[in-house]
Amino acid sequence: MSKANLKIAVVGAGLGGSTAAALLQRQGFDTTLYEQAPAFGRVGAAIHLGPNLVKVLRILGLEQKFLNTSVAMKNWVSRKWDTGETLLDYEVDGENRFGAHYLQAHRGDFHAAVTGAVDPETVVFNKKLVGYELKDGKPLLTFEDGSTATPDIVIGADGVNSKLRTILAGAPKPVFMKQVAHRSIFPTELLGKLGDQETGLYTKWWGEKGEHRMVNHYFFTPDRKEFFVYTSTPRETWDFEGSSAPADIEGILHAFDGAHPDLVQVVKAMPPERSSMWSQFICEPLEKWTHGPIAMLGDAVHPMPPYLGQGAAMAVEDGAMLARCIGAFPDDIDHAFRVYEANRIARTAKVQYTARNHDIWLRDFADPDWIFGYDAWDGPLEKAVA
């Protein structure tokens, strides 16, 4: 079937789904992006755009935009939580080392740019998927408003609570990690003199190994007027409805009792009204991502703990690789899907495992080449498993 005649539906306009839709359209595929929200909004906090992700931005024509509006990481600085000892001062040098810059930006700005790369006439809002079946050999999608769609291919990019995953593989079984995260964005002036330090560009404070205590912080706009803080602390239970709750600043300070004065100052600067606490659950990744004419990506198949700053990157890589494989093998979608799985499942499983055991990676030694050096669009392809 020709590219123009192959109809593709992408369910979910997050980072991975939007990346897939944009790159499929650029290759000439008839692609529609369905989103359950009524509109896009600027939500989220700061985000890492590692070199592996920025290479996809380059293909989308968005790299220069973010070079102008984000912060390029110079050094990854790790410090010990109590003494302030520098455990690692790693010069990132992303462009020379990995082929692209390592950037820090706002997730909402990043999402707006990626969705903006999709033809706006092909984005359909208020489309919450409630049903899927094969009818006469073709997918039939049913949405909450009663409307339907009958594409040739469906890409499931509908997140950790994926309806498609539930239909095809059963609902995920999340397990609480006994950890909570706090996120906060606030005016840099609240840091006092600490906001003028060069190490404020990126610093990660580590608790003792095995404790999973950490605080990291950085600027994400060139004017350095806003500051982002992210923490991880132990918590035995999650007793709140939903995935987020009001911030517990005193709980963070208690977890870091006896901490270095700079770390204490950063945590105390977090305004409760600009901060929130988030539960940390893990789900086992799926071993198979495709089912007939359906391929899934992102959190729908590999929910990613946030501790490596690679959750968005893995979804974007998935979207780029899937679009690449469909474009390479438009006349044999089964083969395209097998190549996609061969190139993504093992990599994302390794990243997820490393994120679960996050108190080691880039703590006191650097081995980021296998993550940052990856190129989803132009790198070599693994062969499909027979």
HUCOR-V434546 format. One line per field, one symbol per residue. phi: phi as a letter, one per 20 degrees, with the letter a starting at -180 (. if undefined). A space follows every 10 residues. Layout:
phi: ???
This chain:
phi: .fgfeeecdd eodfffffff ffffffenef cdddcfffae cecncfbedf gfefffgfff mdffgefedc defeceddcf fdengfebce fflgfeecna fddcbegfff ffffffeegf fdedeldefc bbbeclncfc eddfenfcbc fecddecenf egfffffecn ffdfcfflbc ddcbcbfgff emfffeffff faccedffgn eldaccbaec cgfleccdcc cccfbfccdd fnecbgfcff fffffdgnfg gfffffffff fgfdcbdcfd dccfffecdc bledcdbmff cbgdgefdmd ffffffggff ffffffffcf ebfgfgfffg ffecffffff ffffffdfed flecbdbegf efffcfedff efffff
